[in-house]
Amino acid sequence: VIAISNGVDLEKFNAFGNVEFIREKYLIPDKPILLYVGRIDPEKHLEDVLCAVAIAVRQIDFHFVIIGNGIRKSALESLTKKLAIGDRVIFTGFVSDIDLPYFYKVSRCFITASVAELQSLVTLEAMASGLPVIAANAGALSELVHDKINGFLFKPGDVNAIVQCIARIFAQDDLYQKMSKKSLEFAFMHDIHKTITSYEAIYQSHCRNNQ
């Protein structure tokens, strides 16, 4: 068995670029941004993140941006109002492939509480954009997120742990910078060009063995 990364396009997803048009187009405030990208479905456990955000915003001034659609979107919008954080959470719905990379660039940290990730392309995209990642210690996420190195892993469902992770990354600039640098380093290992080269090598080897 040979494991090959799905890869990430480092020319498209990186830490560079002007983000002002994204702020204006989607009314993103000039505040530190916590970002989620993906389906808004039960296995993503976004309710845990929202409950953590409701606690963390009492300590730190930041906004939570949720990109994507799904069967839980309406319920989570209602939960946001119930938690009284409607002014701190933005649901963008669908975002085009052109705009998406700029949401990573404008953010300080990426988060996922999903327990059903096979590799998580969005986590790779976030890392390639220089973001520390807060992730549930489930599925394949621990293969991308190295605890206390380029982000934090938390036990699924542990809201208090999520709060602590958010607080540390948003409050400690030196920690943020170190984790950002490590995310970039790890993302480079998943360069889409390396993925292509790996596939080509396997095909060529197979052809030689069958001549």
Helices and strands as residue ranges (DSSP letters): H 20-26, E 33-37, G 42-44, H 46-56, E 63-67, H 73-82, E 89-93, H 100-106, E 109-112, H 121-128, E 133-136, G 141-143, E 151-154, H 159-171, H 173-188, H 192-209
